[in-house]
Amino acid sequence: MKLPGPLAAALAAADDNYLIGLCNKGTVNRAKKDLAALAEPSVTVTEEGAQVQMGDVTCQICAPLGESRCSCPSSGICRHRITAILWLKQQAQGEEDATGPAAEPAKPTFETLRAYPADKLAKQLGPKRLAAALFRQRSGTGPSIEETSVVTVEMPWIPAAVRLLDPLEHSTCTCHSKTFCIHKAEALLYWQMSRNILDPAALEAARPPEEELDLEAVRGVCQAVQQTLAAQMATGLSRMPAGVCETVERMAALCHTARLPALERALRGVHGEYQAYFARSASYRDTALLMRLSRAFRLAAVLETADPKTALDRAGRFRDDYEAVGDLELYLLGQRDFDGRSGYAGTIYYFWERQEQRFYTYADVRPTFYEGKARRRTAAVPWGLPCTLGQAWNCGLNLSGAKASRDRALSATEQCRAVLLGRQDPDQVIPAKAVCTDFEWLLRERSGPHDPEVDRLAVVRPARCLPQDYDQVRQVFSIRLVDGAGRDLFLEVHYKKEEEKVVEALEQLARRLRRKPDFRPVFFGLIYREEDRLKLYPIEYFAEWEECL
């Protein structure tokens, strides 16, 4: 039986992996059983391929094999077609055995997989999915890829398994889509990057733009915000009615509708300051209100005149996109409770990651701007931990399947599982090189005004600590920290109800410093700049810490 050359080559290259890729393992196994009981079929060879008659079923087998047809009503590759392919392979193998040893089938080159253009992949995946794929590739947390006669790509985070075949249109996915689905596109992307067919930098350039904002609606909202804030500043605080809180709240709701989360948060901060003023809060400060008003006004002015790309960048995000970062070895170094005037309250937990030697955060936060009164919160117990995160202070934990945002904020997804380790002293976990004694380095590397919070965290050991008198006017507790070169870093905490315990702990520290001027604690906190000074908001301080050599 002389078969057409393309069909003979396709049959020689089609091993079990390829046939399973065309359909599934169950169909191939069923076809093998049918083949064992199959009577001699009737075969007609044509220019296009071979027509195989098996009882009441007729199969037209051609190259590529995925385009073969069957008279049965199945829409996919049925067991009849696989049986016919296996029978034709047996016949071809028998003829080769009779004429001499068969040549090894050529290794597949996957030409259609290699030729698929990067811009089409980028467009199909979209900006978020493409960014996540590039992040996994950079971090080494991508899929497992096995290359035989087919390319098998396992993506457990979806979860999905894709078999890429040549030609590409016959590829299969566990989602059972007959089209070139999003999973097939992502699998092809990973394979091309693994074979250096795609350059990640070129792929970044081909990334499609994110969904653009409605600039006309943005301009209208920003103009309204500026007019409202300007009118409030012209009116003056002493003549301001209490209804201004509702006005600012309506402006924040408009920003939410226009997809401007950064401006919405800025206005909720203004709303919180107004509430503090009308509640006669002791912690209210005119300077804080003016700062928030000016910040919101400037942001609205920038967004009003921004081009589409700048508007997207400055609008902010409602929710972070979490990407797989693999397994993390974490150590809970500190936590901070807050009940801010931006409309949110909760606890932020700060972790040191031992392998990467950098910080991660986890936020247990809730919105409060629609609550009539404070509600008691339950403590956070993420990742299947046997205790609350607060109880795991100064403990290590191994987090498998971790996901984090670009700002290294950890996700509470149930796909992540944590194993709690024993308690350790922080000086046995944080390496000496990570403890900063040079405040000039803090100014240069940890105090960028637009840097995310996680990049402004630092563990600091000063050469001297000089307690300052309590500022009765500003109600600020402060300690002047000095490094070996005489440079200053001011630890400051504004006295308010939610900071009461922090201030009490620092007052005890100040009394100890006055008794023992040579005492050198280690501070962990947030670095920032204010009024031409480098400052530290303390999250934790450690009295017992081995000397850094």
C-alpha positions as CSV (number, residue, x, y, z in Angstrom):
1,M,0.0,0.0,0.0
2,K,1.6,3.2,-1.3
3,L,0.5,6.2,0.8
4,P,1.0,9.8,-0.3
5,G,4.3,11.3,1.0
6,P,2.8,13.9,3.4
7,L,0.5,11.3,5.0
8,A,3.3,8.7,5.3
9,A,5.5,11.3,7.0
10,A,2.7,12.4,9.3
11,L,2.0,8.8,10.3
12,A,5.7,8.1,11.0
13,A,5.9,11.2,13.3
14,A,2.7,10.5,15.1
15,D,3.6,8.7,18.3
16,D,1.2,8.2,21.3
17,N,2.0,11.7,22.7
18,Y,0.9,13.3,19.4
19,L,-2.3,11.2,19.2
20,I,-3.1,12.0,22.9
21,G,-2.5,15.7,22.0
22,L,-5.1,15.4,19.2
23,C,-7.8,14.1,21.6
24,N,-7.0,12.6,25.0
25,K,-5.5,9.6,26.6
26,G,-8.8,7.8,27.1
27,T,-9.7,8.0,23.4
28,V,-6.3,6.7,22.4
29,N,-6.6,3.7,24.8
30,R,-10.1,2.9,23.5
31,A,-8.9,3.1,19.9
32,K,-6.1,0.6,20.7
33,K,-8.7,-1.8,22.1
34,D,-10.8,-1.4,19.0
35,L,-7.7,-2.0,16.8
36,A,-7.0,-5.3,18.6
37,A,-10.5,-6.5,17.7
38,L,-10.7,-4.9,14.2
39,A,-11.4,-7.0,11.1
40,E,-9.5,-6.2,8.0
41,P,-10.8,-2.8,6.9
42,S,-11.3,-1.7,3.3
43,V,-8.7,1.0,2.2
44,T,-8.7,3.3,-0.8
45,V,-5.7,5.5,-1.4
46,T,-6.2,8.8,-3.0
47,E,-4.0,11.9,-3.7
48,E,-5.3,13.5,-0.5
49,G,-4.8,10.5,1.8
50,A,-6.4,7.2,2.6
51,Q,-10.1,6.3,3.0
52,V,-10.6,3.6,5.6
53,Q,-13.9,1.7,5.8
54,M,-14.4,0.0,9.2
55,G,-17.9,-1.5,9.3
56,D,-20.5,1.3,9.1
57,V,-17.9,4.0,9.7
58,T,-15.7,5.6,7.0
59,C,-12.7,7.7,7.9
60,Q,-10.7,9.9,5.5
61,I,-7.2,10.1,6.9
62,C,-5.0,12.9,5.6
63,A,-2.1,15.1,6.5
64,P,-2.1,16.9,8.9
65,L,-3.8,14.2,10.9
66,G,-5.9,16.7,12.8
67,E,-7.8,17.5,9.6
68,S,-8.9,13.9,9.1
69,R,-12.7,13.3,8.9
70,C,-15.1,10.6,10.0
71,S,-18.7,9.7,9.0
72,C,-19.7,9.6,12.7
73,P,-21.3,12.7,14.2
74,S,-18.4,13.5,16.6
75,S,-17.2,17.0,16.2
76,G,-13.7,16.3,17.7
77,I,-11.1,13.6,16.9
78,C,-13.1,10.4,17.6
79,R,-11.8,6.9,18.4
80,H,-12.6,5.8,14.8
81,R,-10.1,8.2,13.4
82,I,-7.5,7.2,15.9
83,T,-8.1,3.5,15.2
84,A,-7.7,4.2,11.4
85,I,-4.5,6.1,12.0
86,L,-3.1,3.3,14.2
87,W,-4.0,0.7,11.6
88,L,-2.3,2.7,8.8
89,K,0.8,3.1,11.0
90,Q,0.9,-0.7,11.5
91,Q,0.7,-1.3,7.8
92,A,3.4,1.2,7.0
93,Q,5.6,-0.3,9.8
94,G,5.1,-3.7,8.4
95,E,6.1,-2.7,4.9
96,E,9.2,-0.9,6.3
97,D,10.2,-4.0,8.3
98,A,9.9,-6.1,5.1
99,T,12.2,-3.8,3.1
100,G,14.8,-3.2,5.8
101,P,15.3,-1.2,9.1
102,A,13.2,1.9,9.3
103,A,14.7,5.3,9.6
104,E,14.2,7.2,12.8
105,P,11.3,9.7,12.4
106,A,12.5,13.3,12.1
107,K,12.4,15.3,15.3
108,P,9.6,17.8,15.1
109,T,10.7,21.4,14.4
110,F,7.4,23.1,15.5
111,E,7.6,25.6,12.7
112,T,4.0,26.9,13.2
113,L,4.7,27.4,16.9
114,R,7.9,29.2,16.2
115,A,6.3,31.5,13.6
116,Y,3.4,32.7,15.6
117,P,3.9,36.5,15.9
118,A,4.5,38.1,19.3
119,D,2.1,41.0,18.7
120,K,-0.8,38.6,18.2
121,L,0.1,36.8,21.4
122,A,0.4,40.1,23.3
123,K,-3.0,41.3,22.0
124,Q,-4.8,38.1,22.8
125,L,-3.4,37.9,26.4
126,G,-4.1,41.5,27.2
127,P,-1.9,43.8,29.4
128,K,-2.6,42.2,32.8
129,R,-2.1,38.6,31.8
130,L,0.9,39.4,29.7
131,A,2.5,41.3,32.6
132,A,1.8,38.3,35.0
133,A,3.4,35.9,32.5
134,L,6.5,38.1,32.1
135,F,6.8,38.4,35.9
136,R,6.6,34.6,36.3
137,Q,9.3,34.1,33.6
138,R,11.6,36.6,35.4
139,S,11.0,35.1,38.8
140,G,11.4,31.5,37.7
141,T,7.9,30.5,38.7
142,G,6.6,29.7,35.2
143,P,5.1,26.4,34.0
144,S,6.6,23.0,33.5
145,I,7.3,22.4,29.9
146,E,7.9,19.0,28.3
147,E,8.8,18.7,24.6
148,T,8.3,15.4,22.8
149,S,6.3,15.1,19.5
150,V,4.1,17.7,21.2
151,V,4.8,20.5,23.6
152,T,3.0,19.9,27.0
153,V,2.7,23.0,29.2
154,E,1.4,22.6,32.8
155,M,0.1,25.8,34.4
156,P,-1.0,24.9,37.9
157,W,-2.0,28.4,38.9
158,I,-4.9,28.4,36.4
159,P,-5.1,25.3,36.5
160,A,-4.7,24.2,32.9
161,A,-2.6,21.8,30.8
162,V,-2.1,22.6,27.2
163,R,-0.7,20.3,24.4
164,L,0.7,22.4,21.6
165,L,0.8,20.6,18.3
166,D,2.2,21.4,14.9
167,P,0.1,22.7,13.2
168,L,-1.0,24.9,16.0
169,E,-4.7,24.8,15.3
170,H,-4.9,21.2,16.4
171,S,-3.6,22.0,19.9
172,T,-5.7,21.0,22.9
173,C,-6.4,22.3,26.3
174,T,-8.0,21.0,29.5
175,C,-10.6,23.7,29.2
176,H,-11.9,21.8,26.1
177,S,-12.0,24.9,23.9
178,K,-12.0,24.2,20.2
179,T,-10.5,27.6,19.5
180,F,-7.1,29.1,20.2
181,C,-8.1,29.9,23.8
182,I,-6.3,32.2,26.3
183,H,-4.6,29.2,27.9
184,K,-3.1,28.0,24.6
185,A,-1.9,31.5,23.9
186,E,-0.2,31.7,27.3
187,A,1.3,28.3,26.9
188,L,2.7,29.2,23.5
189,L,4.2,32.4,25.0
190,Y,6.0,30.5,27.7
191,W,7.4,27.9,25.2
192,Q,8.6,30.6,22.9
193,M,10.3,32.4,25.7
194,S,11.9,29.2,27.0
195,R,13.4,28.6,23.5
196,N,14.6,32.2,23.2
197,I,12.3,32.8,20.2
198,L,10.8,35.8,22.0
199,D,12.8,38.5,23.8
200,P,10.9,39.6,26.9
201,A,12.0,43.2,26.3
202,A,10.5,43.1,22.8
203,L,7.4,41.6,24.3
204,E,7.1,44.4,26.8
205,A,7.3,46.8,23.8
206,A,4.5,44.9,22.1
207,R,2.2,45.0,25.2
208,P,-1.2,46.4,24.3
209,P,-2.3,49.5,26.2
210,E,-4.5,49.1,29.2
211,E,-8.1,50.1,28.9
212,E,-8.1,53.8,28.4
213,L,-10.1,56.2,30.6
214,D,-12.9,58.4,29.3
215,L,-10.9,61.6,29.2
216,E,-13.9,63.8,28.8
217,A,-15.6,62.3,31.9
218,V,-12.2,62.6,33.8
219,R,-11.9,66.3,32.9
220,G,-15.4,67.0,34.0
221,V,-14.9,65.3,37.4
222,C,-11.5,67.0,37.9
223,Q,-12.9,70.4,37.1
224,A,-15.7,69.9,39.6
225,V,-13.2,68.7,42.3
226,Q,-11.0,71.8,41.7
227,Q,-14.0,74.2,41.8
228,T,-15.3,72.6,45.0
229,L,-11.9,72.7,46.8
230,A,-11.2,76.2,45.7
231,A,-14.6,77.4,47.0
232,Q,-13.9,75.7,50.3
233,M,-10.5,77.4,50.7
234,A,-12.0,80.7,49.8
235,T,-14.8,80.3,52.3
236,G,-12.4,79.6,55.2
237,L,-12.6,77.0,57.9
238,S,-14.3,79.1,60.5
239,R,-17.3,79.8,58.2
240,M,-17.4,76.2,56.8
241,P,-20.8,74.4,57.4
242,A,-20.7,70.8,58.6
243,G,-22.3,69.8,55.4
244,V,-18.9,70.1,53.7
245,C,-18.2,66.5,54.7
246,E,-21.1,65.3,52.6
247,T,-20.0,67.4,49.7
248,V,-16.5,65.9,49.7
249,E,-18.0,62.5,50.0
250,R,-20.0,63.1,46.9
251,M,-16.9,64.2,45.0
252,A,-15.1,61.0,46.1
253,A,-18.0,59.0,44.8
254,L,-17.8,60.8,41.4
255,C,-14.1,59.9,41.3
256,H,-14.9,56.3,41.9
257,T,-17.4,56.3,39.0
258,A,-14.8,57.9,36.7
259,R,-12.2,55.3,37.7
260,L,-9.9,57.7,39.5
261,P,-9.0,55.7,42.7
262,A,-6.0,57.9,43.6
263,L,-8.1,61.1,43.6
264,E,-10.9,59.3,45.4
265,R,-8.5,58.3,48.2
266,A,-7.1,61.9,48.4
267,L,-10.6,63.3,48.8
268,R,-11.5,60.7,51.5
269,G,-8.4,62.0,53.3
270,V,-9.8,65.5,53.1
271,H,-13.2,64.2,54.4
272,G,-11.4,62.6,57.4
273,E,-9.7,65.9,58.3
274,Y,-13.0,67.8,58.1
275,Q,-14.6,65.1,60.4
276,A,-11.8,65.5,62.9
277,Y,-12.3,69.3,62.9
278,F,-16.0,69.2,63.5
279,A,-15.6,66.5,66.1
280,R,-13.1,68.9,67.9
281,S,-10.5,66.1,67.8
282,A,-7.3,67.0,69.7
283,S,-5.2,65.6,66.9
284,Y,-6.7,67.9,64.2
285,R,-4.2,70.2,62.6
286,D,-4.8,73.0,60.1
287,T,-1.5,72.1,58.4
288,A,-2.7,68.5,57.8
289,L,-6.0,69.7,56.2
290,L,-4.2,72.2,54.0
291,M,-1.7,69.5,52.9
292,R,-4.6,67.1,52.0
293,L,-6.5,69.9,50.2
294,S,-3.5,71.0,48.1
295,R,-2.6,67.4,47.3
296,A,-6.1,66.6,46.0
297,F,-6.2,69.9,44.1
298,R,-2.9,69.3,42.4
299,L,-3.7,65.7,41.5
300,A,-7.1,66.9,40.0
301,A,-5.2,69.6,38.0
302,V,-2.7,67.0,36.6
303,L,-5.5,64.6,35.6
304,E,-7.5,67.3,33.9
305,T,-4.8,68.1,31.4
306,A,-3.2,64.6,31.2
307,D,-2.8,62.6,28.0
308,P,-4.2,59.1,28.0
309,K,-1.0,57.4,29.2
310,T,-0.3,59.9,31.9
311,A,-4.0,59.8,33.0
312,L,-3.8,56.0,33.4
313,D,-0.5,56.2,35.4
314,R,-1.8,58.9,37.7
315,A,-5.3,57.6,38.2
316,G,-4.1,54.8,40.4
317,R,-5.6,51.3,40.8
318,F,-8.6,50.2,42.8
319,R,-7.1,46.8,43.4
320,D,-3.6,45.3,43.0
321,D,-3.0,42.4,40.6
322,Y,-1.4,39.6,42.4
323,E,1.2,37.5,40.6
324,A,2.8,34.2,41.6
325,V,6.2,34.6,43.4
326,G,6.9,31.0,44.3
327,D,7.7,29.9,47.8
328,L,8.8,32.5,50.4
329,E,10.7,32.1,53.7
330,L,9.1,34.9,55.8
331,Y,9.7,36.3,59.2
332,L,7.1,38.5,60.9
333,L,9.1,41.5,62.0
334,G,6.4,43.9,63.0
335,Q,2.8,45.1,62.7
336,R,1.0,48.4,62.7
337,D,-2.6,49.2,63.5
338,F,-4.1,52.3,61.8
339,D,-7.4,54.0,61.7
340,G,-6.7,56.7,59.2
341,R,-8.7,59.6,57.9
342,S,-8.6,58.2,54.3
343,G,-11.6,56.0,55.0
344,Y,-9.8,52.7,55.8
345,A,-8.7,51.0,59.0
346,G,-7.0,47.8,59.9
347,T,-3.6,46.2,60.5
348,I,-0.5,46.0,58.3
349,Y,1.9,43.1,58.9
350,Y,5.6,43.5,57.9
351,F,7.6,40.4,56.8
352,W,11.3,40.0,56.1
353,E,12.0,37.5,53.3
354,R,15.2,35.5,54.0
355,Q,16.1,34.4,50.5
356,E,15.5,37.7,48.6
357,Q,16.4,39.7,51.8
358,R,13.7,42.3,51.3
359,F,10.4,43.2,52.9
360,Y,6.8,42.0,52.1
361,T,3.6,43.3,53.6
362,Y,0.2,41.9,54.3
363,A,-2.8,44.2,54.9
364,D,-5.9,43.3,56.8
365,V,-7.9,46.4,55.9
366,R,-11.5,47.4,55.8
367,P,-13.3,50.5,54.5
368,T,-14.9,52.7,57.2
369,F,-16.3,55.6,55.2
370,Y,-19.8,54.0,55.1
371,E,-19.8,52.7,58.7
372,G,-21.9,54.6,61.2
373,K,-19.7,53.4,64.1
374,A,-16.6,51.4,64.6
375,R,-17.1,47.6,64.5
376,R,-14.9,45.1,66.2
377,R,-12.7,43.2,63.7
378,T,-11.7,39.6,63.8
379,A,-7.9,39.0,63.7
380,A,-6.4,37.9,60.4
381,V,-5.8,34.2,60.0
382,P,-4.7,33.8,56.4
383,W,-3.0,30.9,54.6
384,G,-4.3,28.2,56.9
385,L,-2.2,29.3,59.9
386,P,-3.0,27.7,63.2
387,C,-3.1,31.1,64.9
388,T,-3.6,34.8,64.2
389,L,-0.9,36.7,62.5
390,G,-0.5,38.8,65.6
391,Q,0.3,35.7,67.6
392,A,3.0,34.8,65.1
393,W,5.1,37.9,65.9
394,N,8.8,37.2,65.6
395,C,8.1,33.8,64.1
396,G,9.2,32.3,60.8
397,L,6.8,30.8,58.3
398,N,7.2,29.1,55.0
399,L,4.6,30.3,52.5
400,S,4.1,28.0,49.5
401,G,2.4,29.1,46.3
402,A,2.7,32.8,47.4
403,K,1.2,35.6,45.4
404,A,2.1,39.2,45.7
405,S,1.5,42.6,44.0
406,R,4.2,44.6,42.3
407,D,4.6,46.5,45.6
408,R,5.2,43.1,47.4
409,A,1.8,43.1,49.1
410,L,0.9,39.5,49.9
411,S,-2.4,38.0,48.8
412,A,-4.6,36.1,51.2
413,T,-5.7,33.6,48.5
414,E,-6.5,30.1,49.8
415,Q,-4.1,28.7,47.2
416,C,-1.2,29.9,49.5
417,R,-0.4,27.6,52.4
418,A,1.8,28.5,55.3
419,V,3.8,26.4,57.7
420,L,4.5,28.1,61.0
421,L,8.0,27.8,62.3
422,G,9.5,28.5,65.8
423,R,10.1,31.9,67.3
424,Q,13.5,33.5,66.7
425,D,15.1,36.7,67.8
426,P,15.2,39.2,65.0
427,D,19.0,39.7,65.3
428,Q,19.4,36.1,64.3
429,V,17.3,36.6,61.2
430,I,18.1,40.1,59.9
431,P,21.7,40.0,58.5
432,A,24.1,42.7,59.7
433,K,24.3,44.3,56.3
434,A,20.6,44.9,56.3
435,V,20.8,47.0,59.5
436,C,21.4,50.6,58.4
437,T,23.8,52.8,60.4
438,D,24.4,55.4,57.6
439,F,21.5,58.0,57.5
440,E,22.8,59.4,54.2
441,W,22.0,56.1,52.6
442,L,18.5,56.3,54.0
443,L,18.0,59.7,52.5
444,R,19.3,58.5,49.1
445,E,17.7,55.0,48.9
446,R,14.7,54.9,51.3
447,S,13.0,58.2,51.4
448,G,11.7,58.8,47.8
449,P,8.4,60.7,48.2
450,H,6.7,58.7,45.5
451,D,8.2,55.3,46.4
452,P,5.8,52.6,47.7
453,E,5.8,52.0,51.4
454,V,7.6,48.7,51.2
455,D,10.6,50.4,49.6
456,R,10.8,53.0,52.4
457,L,11.0,50.4,55.2
458,A,14.3,50.1,57.1
459,V,16.0,48.6,60.1
460,V,18.0,51.3,61.7
461,R,20.7,51.4,64.5
462,P,21.8,54.9,65.5
463,A,25.0,55.8,67.2
464,R,23.1,57.9,69.7
465,C,19.5,58.5,70.7
466,L,18.5,61.9,72.1
467,P,15.0,62.2,73.6
468,Q,13.3,65.5,72.8
469,D,10.8,67.4,74.9
470,Y,7.2,66.6,74.2
471,D,5.8,69.2,71.8
472,Q,2.6,70.4,73.6
473,V,1.5,72.6,70.7
474,R,1.8,70.0,67.9
475,Q,1.3,67.1,70.3
476,V,4.3,65.2,68.9
477,F,6.6,62.8,70.7
478,S,10.1,62.7,69.1
479,I,13.6,61.2,69.6
480,R,16.5,62.5,67.7
481,L,18.6,59.7,66.2
482,V,22.2,60.4,65.2
483,D,24.5,58.3,63.1
484,G,28.3,58.0,63.4
485,A,28.8,61.0,61.1
486,G,26.5,63.3,63.1
487,R,23.6,63.1,60.6
488,D,20.0,63.3,62.0
489,L,17.0,61.1,61.7
490,F,14.0,62.2,63.7
491,L,11.7,59.6,65.1
492,E,8.2,61.2,65.4
493,V,4.8,60.1,66.5
494,H,1.7,62.4,66.6
495,Y,-0.3,61.8,69.7
496,K,-3.8,60.5,68.9
497,K,-6.1,57.8,70.3
498,E,-4.9,55.0,67.9
499,E,-1.2,55.8,68.6
500,E,-1.6,55.8,72.4
501,K,0.1,52.5,73.0
502,V,2.9,53.5,70.6
503,V,3.6,56.7,72.5
504,E,3.5,54.9,75.9
505,A,6.1,52.4,74.7
506,L,8.3,55.2,73.4
507,E,8.0,57.2,76.6
508,Q,9.3,54.2,78.5
509,L,12.2,54.0,76.0
510,A,12.9,57.7,76.4
511,R,13.2,57.3,80.2
512,R,15.6,54.4,79.7
513,L,17.7,56.5,77.3
514,R,17.9,59.3,79.9
515,R,19.2,56.9,82.5
516,K,21.6,55.1,80.1
517,P,22.7,57.6,77.3
518,D,24.9,54.8,75.7
519,F,21.9,52.5,75.2
520,R,21.5,51.8,71.4
521,P,18.2,50.1,70.5
522,V,17.4,49.1,66.9
523,F,14.4,50.6,65.2
524,F,12.2,49.2,62.4
525,G,10.0,51.7,60.7
526,L,9.0,53.8,57.7
527,I,11.4,56.5,56.4
528,Y,10.0,59.7,55.0
529,R,10.8,63.4,54.4
530,E,9.0,66.3,56.0
531,E,9.9,70.0,56.4
532,D,13.5,69.4,55.1
533,R,14.0,66.7,57.7
534,L,14.5,62.9,57.4
535,K,12.1,61.2,59.7
536,L,11.2,57.8,60.9
537,Y,7.8,56.4,61.9
538,P,8.5,53.6,64.3
539,I,6.8,50.2,63.8
540,E,8.9,48.3,66.3
541,Y,12.0,48.8,68.4
542,F,14.3,46.1,69.8
543,A,16.2,46.7,73.0
544,E,18.2,43.4,72.7
545,W,20.1,43.2,69.5
546,E,23.6,41.9,69.0
547,E,26.2,44.5,67.9
548,C,26.4,44.7,64.1
549,L,30.0,44.0,63.0
